[in-house]
């Protein structure tokens, strides 16, 4: 099976909920490991690509450019 293709800024819904209660994450880093940022609390995690592929339940539509805050550092 071919690996899934991810892009920076893509939104993913994972199978397990984060302790803050959110299922939705944004891709912030690509490579052998995938960096994800929780959309509710802003927590960043780094997971191996194989684990992200296994945990993804749904790829969500991207936010409109007016809704993205590029200056949000947290």
Backbone atoms as SQL, in Angstrom:
CREATE TABLE atoms (id INTEGER PRIMARY KEY, chain TEXT, resi INTEGER, resn TEXT, atom TEXT, x REAL, y REAL, z REAL);
INSERT INTO atoms VALUES
  (1, 'A', 1, 'UNK', 'N', 0.836, -1.183, 0.000),
  (2, 'A', 1, 'UNK', 'CA', 0.000, 0.000, 0.000),
  (3, 'A', 1, 'UNK', 'C', 0.886, 1.254, 0.000),
  (4, 'A', 2, 'UNK', 'N', 0.566, 2.215, -0.831),
  (5, 'A', 2, 'UNK', 'CA', 1.348, 3.443, -0.935),
  (6, 'A', 2, 'UNK', 'C', 1.099, 4.338, 0.278),
  (7, 'A', 3, 'UNK', 'N', 2.133, 5.064, 0.714),
  (8, 'A', 3, 'UNK', 'CA', 1.948, 5.970, 1.855),
  (9, 'A', 3, 'UNK', 'C', 0.979, 7.097, 1.513),
  (10, 'A', 4, 'UNK', 'N', 0.261, 7.576, 2.531),
  (11, 'A', 4, 'UNK', 'CA', -0.654, 8.704, 2.332),
  (12, 'A', 4, 'UNK', 'C', 0.157, 9.967, 2.067),
  (13, 'A', 5, 'UNK', 'N', -0.409, 10.860, 1.289),
  (14, 'A', 5, 'UNK', 'CA', 0.233, 12.132, 0.996),
  (15, 'A', 5, 'UNK', 'C', -0.353, 13.202, 1.916),
  (16, 'A', 6, 'UNK', 'N', 0.511, 13.908, 2.628),
  (17, 'A', 6, 'UNK', 'CA', 0.089, 14.984, 3.506),
  (18, 'A', 6, 'UNK', 'C', 0.703, 16.285, 2.998),
  (19, 'A', 7, 'UNK', 'N', 0.087, 17.406, 3.362),
  (20, 'A', 7, 'UNK', 'CA', 0.606, 18.727, 3.013),
  (21, 'A', 7, 'UNK', 'C', 0.524, 19.622, 4.244),
  (22, 'A', 8, 'UNK', 'N', 1.441, 20.569, 4.325),
  (23, 'A', 8, 'UNK', 'CA', 1.428, 21.529, 5.425),
  (24, 'A', 8, 'UNK', 'C', 0.096, 22.275, 5.394),
  (25, 'A', 9, 'UNK', 'N', -0.535, 22.425, 6.536),
  (26, 'A', 9, 'UNK', 'CA', -1.799, 23.144, 6.633),
  (27, 'A', 9, 'UNK', 'C', -3.017, 22.254, 6.473),
  (28, 'A', 10, 'UNK', 'N', -2.809, 21.003, 6.097),
  (29, 'A', 10, 'UNK', 'CA', -3.930, 20.078, 5.944),
  (30, 'A', 10, 'UNK', 'C', -4.514, 19.755, 7.323),
  (31, 'A', 11, 'UNK', 'N', -5.815, 19.579, 7.375),
  (32, 'A', 11, 'UNK', 'CA', -6.502, 19.282, 8.641),
  (33, 'A', 11, 'UNK', 'C', -6.906, 17.819, 8.660),
  (34, 'A', 12, 'UNK', 'N', -6.663, 17.159, 9.797),
  (35, 'A', 12, 'UNK', 'CA', -6.960, 15.741, 9.943),
  (36, 'A', 12, 'UNK', 'C', -7.846, 15.516, 11.156),
  (37, 'A', 13, 'UNK', 'N', -8.743, 14.550, 11.053),
  (38, 'A', 13, 'UNK', 'CA', -9.522, 14.107, 12.208),
  (39, 'A', 13, 'UNK', 'C', -8.983, 12.728, 12.576),
  (40, 'A', 14, 'UNK', 'N', -8.478, 12.603, 13.825),
  (41, 'A', 14, 'UNK', 'CA', -7.908, 11.343, 14.281),
  (42, 'A', 14, 'UNK', 'C', -8.945, 10.513, 15.025),
  (43, 'A', 15, 'UNK', 'N', -8.670, 9.225, 15.162),
  (44, 'A', 15, 'UNK', 'CA', -9.616, 8.299, 15.797),
  (45, 'A', 15, 'UNK', 'C', -9.752, 8.515, 17.297),
  (46, 'A', 16, 'UNK', 'N', -8.647, 8.827, 17.968),
  (47, 'A', 16, 'UNK', 'CA', -8.689, 9.031, 19.409),
  (48, 'A', 16, 'UNK', 'C', -8.737, 10.516, 19.729),
  (49, 'A', 17, 'UNK', 'N', -9.426, 10.842, 20.783),
  (50, 'A', 17, 'UNK', 'CA', -9.568, 12.240, 21.168),
  (51, 'A', 17, 'UNK', 'C', -8.373, 12.672, 22.019),
  (52, 'A', 18, 'UNK', 'N', -7.938, 13.916, 21.828),
  (53, 'A', 18, 'UNK', 'CA', -6.880, 14.523, 22.630),
  (54, 'A', 18, 'UNK', 'C', -7.441, 14.778, 24.032),
  (55, 'A', 19, 'UNK', 'N', -6.625, 14.794, 25.070),
  (56, 'A', 19, 'UNK', 'CA', -7.143, 15.060, 26.426),
  (57, 'A', 19, 'UNK', 'C', -7.958, 16.353, 26.551),
  (58, 'A', 20, 'UNK', 'N', -7.743, 17.325, 25.670),
  (59, 'A', 20, 'UNK', 'CA', -8.514, 18.568, 25.730),
  (60, 'A', 20, 'UNK', 'C', -9.919, 18.381, 25.155),
  (61, 'A', 21, 'UNK', 'N', -10.158, 17.251, 24.468),
  (62, 'A', 21, 'UNK', 'CA', -11.486, 16.972, 23.932),
  (63, 'A', 21, 'UNK', 'C', -11.614, 17.100, 22.428),
  (64, 'A', 22, 'UNK', 'N', -10.560, 17.511, 21.741),
  (65, 'A', 22, 'UNK', 'CA', -10.621, 17.721, 20.296),
  (66, 'A', 22, 'UNK', 'C', -10.138, 16.492, 19.529),
  (67, 'A', 23, 'UNK', 'N', -10.723, 16.264, 18.357),
  (68, 'A', 23, 'UNK', 'CA', -10.294, 15.207, 17.452),
  (69, 'A', 23, 'UNK', 'C', -9.517, 15.777, 16.267),
  (70, 'A', 24, 'UNK', 'N', -9.535, 17.106, 16.090),
  (71, 'A', 24, 'UNK', 'CA', -9.033, 17.750, 14.877),
  (72, 'A', 24, 'UNK', 'C', -7.626, 18.313, 15.069),
  (73, 'A', 25, 'UNK', 'N', -6.761, 18.049, 14.069),
  (74, 'A', 25, 'UNK', 'CA', -5.358, 18.438, 14.109),
  (75, 'A', 25, 'UNK', 'C', -4.968, 19.075, 12.777),
  (76, 'A', 26, 'UNK', 'N', -3.937, 19.912, 12.807),
  (77, 'A', 26, 'UNK', 'CA', -3.394, 20.539, 11.601),
  (78, 'A', 26, 'UNK', 'C', -1.962, 20.057, 11.404),
  (79, 'A', 27, 'UNK', 'N', -1.598, 19.714, 10.170),
  (80, 'A', 27, 'UNK', 'CA', -0.242, 19.271, 9.856),
  (81, 'A', 27, 'UNK', 'C', 0.669, 20.500, 9.826),
  (82, 'A', 28, 'UNK', 'N', 1.746, 20.475, 10.636),
  (83, 'A', 28, 'UNK', 'CA', 2.673, 21.609, 10.690),
  (84, 'A', 28, 'UNK', 'C', 4.094, 21.234, 10.292),
  (85, 'A', 29, 'UNK', 'N', 4.374, 19.925, 10.142),
  (86, 'A', 29, 'UNK', 'CA', 5.719, 19.481, 9.769),
  (87, 'A', 29, 'UNK', 'C', 5.601, 18.166, 9.019),
  (88, 'A', 30, 'UNK', 'N', 6.432, 17.999, 7.982),
  (89, 'A', 30, 'UNK', 'CA', 6.430, 16.771, 7.187),
  (90, 'A', 30, 'UNK', 'C', 7.813, 16.146, 7.181),
  (91, 'A', 31, 'UNK', 'N', 7.853, 14.857, 6.971),
  (92, 'A', 31, 'UNK', 'CA', 9.098, 14.097, 6.916),
  (93, 'A', 31, 'UNK', 'C', 8.794, 12.672, 7.337),
  (94, 'A', 32, 'UNK', 'N', 9.801, 11.967, 7.876),
  (95, 'A', 32, 'UNK', 'CA', 9.571, 10.620, 8.397),
  (96, 'A', 32, 'UNK', 'C', 8.601, 10.707, 9.575),
  (97, 'A', 33, 'UNK', 'N', 8.685, 11.804, 10.314),
  (98, 'A', 33, 'UNK', 'CA', 7.738, 12.096, 11.401),
  (99, 'A', 33, 'UNK', 'C', 6.825, 13.225, 10.934),
  (100, 'A', 34, 'UNK', 'N', 5.583, 13.193, 11.386),
  (101, 'A', 34, 'UNK', 'CA', 4.609, 14.226, 11.033),
  (102, 'A', 34, 'UNK', 'C', 4.344, 15.067, 12.279),
  (103, 'A', 35, 'UNK', 'N', 4.477, 16.376, 12.145),
  (104, 'A', 35, 'UNK', 'CA', 4.166, 17.293, 13.237),
  (105, 'A', 35, 'UNK', 'C', 2.712, 17.719, 13.136),
  (106, 'A', 36, 'UNK', 'N', 1.991, 17.626, 14.257),
  (107, 'A', 36, 'UNK', 'CA', 0.576, 17.995, 14.293),
  (108, 'A', 36, 'UNK', 'C', 0.347, 19.021, 15.391),
  (109, 'A', 37, 'UNK', 'N', -0.619, 19.923, 15.149),
  (110, 'A', 37, 'UNK', 'CA', -1.009, 20.921, 16.155),
  (111, 'A', 37, 'UNK', 'C', -2.485, 20.752, 16.428),
  (112, 'A', 38, 'UNK', 'N', -2.856, 20.607, 17.696),
  (113, 'A', 38, 'UNK', 'CA', -4.261, 20.477, 18.086),
  (114, 'A', 38, 'UNK', 'C', -4.974, 21.792, 17.777),
  (115, 'A', 39, 'UNK', 'N', -6.140, 21.700, 17.148),
  (116, 'A', 39, 'UNK', 'CA', -6.871, 22.912, 16.765),
  (117, 'A', 39, 'UNK', 'C', -7.580, 23.558, 17.950),
  (118, 'A', 40, 'UNK', 'N', -7.763, 22.834, 19.048),
  (119, 'A', 40, 'UNK', 'CA', -8.461, 23.406, 20.194),
  (120, 'A', 40, 'UNK', 'C', -7.489, 24.052, 21.185),
  (121, 'A', 41, 'UNK', 'N', -6.452, 23.318, 21.595),
  (122, 'A', 41, 'UNK', 'CA', -5.562, 23.832, 22.638),
  (123, 'A', 41, 'UNK', 'C', -4.203, 24.292, 22.118),
  (124, 'A', 42, 'UNK', 'N', -3.861, 23.954, 20.848),
  (125, 'A', 42, 'UNK', 'CA', -2.604, 24.402, 20.268),
  (126, 'A', 42, 'UNK', 'C', -1.409, 23.523, 20.586),
  (127, 'A', 43, 'UNK', 'N', -1.588, 22.455, 21.314),
  (128, 'A', 43, 'UNK', 'CA', -0.496, 21.545, 21.662),
  (129, 'A', 43, 'UNK', 'C', 0.095, 20.943, 20.395),
  (130, 'A', 44, 'UNK', 'N', 1.423, 20.847, 20.340),
  (131, 'A', 44, 'UNK', 'CA', 2.095, 20.259, 19.178),
  (132, 'A', 44, 'UNK', 'C', 2.661, 18.905, 19.551),
  (133, 'A', 45, 'UNK', 'N', 2.503, 17.948, 18.634),
  (134, 'A', 45, 'UNK', 'CA', 3.051, 16.608, 18.842),
  (135, 'A', 45, 'UNK', 'C', 3.786, 16.175, 17.579),
  (136, 'A', 46, 'UNK', 'N', 4.661, 15.205, 17.723),
  (137, 'A', 46, 'UNK', 'CA', 5.415, 14.647, 16.613),
  (138, 'A', 46, 'UNK', 'C', 5.202, 13.145, 16.642),
  (139, 'A', 47, 'UNK', 'N', 4.613, 12.600, 15.578),
  (140, 'A', 47, 'UNK', 'CA', 4.320, 11.172, 15.494),
  (141, 'A', 47, 'UNK', 'C', 4.973, 10.583, 14.251),
  (142, 'A', 48, 'UNK', 'N', 5.386, 9.317, 14.318),
  (143, 'A', 48, 'UNK', 'CA', 5.895, 8.659, 13.108),
  (144, 'A', 48, 'UNK', 'C', 4.804, 8.627, 12.037),
  (145, 'A', 49, 'UNK', 'N', 5.221, 8.739, 10.786),
  (146, 'A', 49, 'UNK', 'CA', 4.272, 8.759, 9.665),
  (147, 'A', 49, 'UNK', 'C', 3.351, 7.541, 9.697),
  (148, 'A', 50, 'UNK', 'N', 3.886, 6.359, 10.002),
  (149, 'A', 50, 'UNK', 'CA', 3.074, 5.134, 10.016),
  (150, 'A', 50, 'UNK', 'C', 1.957, 5.216, 11.055),
  (151, 'A', 51, 'UNK', 'N', 2.241, 5.835, 12.194),
  (152, 'A', 51, 'UNK', 'CA', 1.221, 5.963, 13.241),
  (153, 'A', 51, 'UNK', 'C', 0.142, 6.967, 12.845),
  (154, 'A', 52, 'UNK', 'N', 0.531, 8.068, 12.205),
  (155, 'A', 52, 'UNK', 'CA', -0.450, 9.059, 11.750),
  (156, 'A', 52, 'UNK', 'C', -1.372, 8.422, 10.715),
  (157, 'A', 53, 'UNK', 'N', -0.792, 7.677, 9.772),
  (158, 'A', 53, 'UNK', 'CA', -1.599, 7.021, 8.739),
  (159, 'A', 53, 'UNK', 'C', -2.614, 6.063, 9.365),
  (160, 'A', 54, 'UNK', 'N', -2.216, 5.364, 10.415),
  (161, 'A', 54, 'UNK', 'CA', -3.102, 4.420, 11.088),
  (162, 'A', 54, 'UNK', 'C', -4.203, 5.133, 11.876),
  (163, 'A', 55, 'UNK', 'N', -3.881, 6.293, 12.464),
  (164, 'A', 55, 'UNK', 'CA', -4.831, 7.008, 13.318),
  (165, 'A', 55, 'UNK', 'C', -5.814, 7.903, 12.576),
  (166, 'A', 56, 'UNK', 'N', -5.511, 8.265, 11.316),
  (167, 'A', 56, 'UNK', 'CA', -6.371, 9.195, 10.571),
  (168, 'A', 56, 'UNK', 'C', -7.720, 8.552, 10.295),
  (169, 'A', 57, 'UNK', 'N', -8.754, 9.276, 10.659),
  (170, 'A', 57, 'UNK', 'CA', -10.123, 8.833, 10.394),
  (171, 'A', 57, 'UNK', 'C', -10.681, 9.550, 9.175),
  (172, 'A', 58, 'UNK', 'N', -10.334, 10.841, 9.036),
  (173, 'A', 58, 'UNK', 'CA', -10.903, 11.662, 7.970),
  (174, 'A', 58, 'UNK', 'C', -9.976, 12.836, 7.687),
  (175, 'A', 59, 'UNK', 'N', -9.870, 13.225, 6.413),
  (176, 'A', 59, 'UNK', 'CA', -9.161, 14.442, 6.032),
  (177, 'A', 59, 'UNK', 'C', -10.216, 15.531, 5.913),
  (178, 'A', 60, 'UNK', 'N', -10.059, 16.602, 6.676),
  (179, 'A', 60, 'UNK', 'CA', -11.038, 17.689, 6.719),
  (180, 'A', 60, 'UNK', 'C', -10.697, 18.751, 5.679),
  (181, 'A', 61, 'UNK', 'N', -11.694, 19.520, 5.246),
  (182, 'A', 61, 'UNK', 'CA', -11.406, 20.614, 4.300),
  (183, 'A', 61, 'UNK', 'C', -10.550, 21.688, 4.975),
  (184, 'A', 62, 'UNK', 'N', -9.728, 22.322, 4.171),
  (185, 'A', 62, 'UNK', 'CA', -8.869, 23.392, 4.696),
  (186, 'A', 62, 'UNK', 'C', -9.715, 24.589, 5.114),
  (187, 'A', 63, 'UNK', 'N', -9.204, 25.345, 6.073),
  (188, 'A', 63, 'UNK', 'CA', -9.871, 26.582, 6.475),
  (189, 'A', 63, 'UNK', 'C', -9.649, 27.633, 5.400),
  (190, 'A', 64, 'UNK', 'N', -10.588, 28.539, 5.257),
  (191, 'A', 64, 'UNK', 'CA', -10.420, 29.657, 4.330),
  (192, 'A', 64, 'UNK', 'C', -9.239, 30.498, 4.810),
  (193, 'A', 65, 'UNK', 'N', -8.541, 31.131, 3.895),
  (194, 'A', 65, 'UNK', 'CA', -7.338, 31.884, 4.259),
  (195, 'A', 65, 'UNK', 'C', -7.620, 32.993, 5.266),
  (196, 'A', 66, 'UNK', 'N', -8.845, 33.514, 5.304),
  (197, 'A', 66, 'UNK', 'CA', -9.173, 34.575, 6.267),
  (198, 'A', 66, 'UNK', 'C', -9.307, 34.016, 7.683),
  (199, 'A', 67, 'UNK', 'N', -9.530, 32.705, 7.816),
  (200, 'A', 67, 'UNK', 'CA', -9.687, 32.103, 9.130),
  (201, 'A', 67, 'UNK', 'C', -8.362, 31.653, 9.735),
  (202, 'A', 68, 'UNK', 'N', -7.293, 31.580, 8.937),
  (203, 'A', 68, 'UNK', 'CA', -6.000, 31.124, 9.416),
  (204, 'A', 68, 'UNK', 'C', -5.266, 32.294, 10.044),
  (205, 'A', 69, 'UNK', 'N', -4.739, 32.096, 11.258),
  (206, 'A', 69, 'UNK', 'CA', -3.975, 33.122, 11.957),
  (207, 'A', 69, 'UNK', 'C', -2.503, 32.745, 11.931),
  (208, 'A', 70, 'UNK', 'N', -1.720, 33.359, 11.016),
  (209, 'A', 70, 'UNK', 'CA', -0.319, 33.016, 10.866),
  (210, 'A', 70, 'UNK', 'C', 0.531, 33.519, 12.027),
  (211, 'A', 71, 'UNK', 'N', 0.008, 34.410, 12.851),
  (212, 'A', 71, 'UNK', 'CA', 0.768, 34.950, 13.951),
  (213, 'A', 71, 'UNK', 'C', 0.480, 34.239, 15.258),
  (214, 'A', 72, 'UNK', 'N', -0.315, 33.181, 15.213),
  (215, 'A', 72, 'UNK', 'CA', -0.631, 32.391, 16.395),
  (216, 'A', 72, 'UNK', 'C', 0.530, 31.447, 16.656),
  (217, 'A', 73, 'UNK', 'N', 1.353, 31.751, 17.629),
  (218, 'A', 73, 'UNK', 'CA', 2.533, 30.962, 17.918),
  (219, 'A', 73, 'UNK', 'C', 2.266, 29.814, 18.872),
  (220, 'A', 74, 'UNK', 'N', 1.167, 29.798, 19.562),
  (221, 'A', 74, 'UNK', 'CA', 0.911, 28.756, 20.547),
  (222, 'A', 74, 'UNK', 'C', 0.241, 27.592, 19.960);
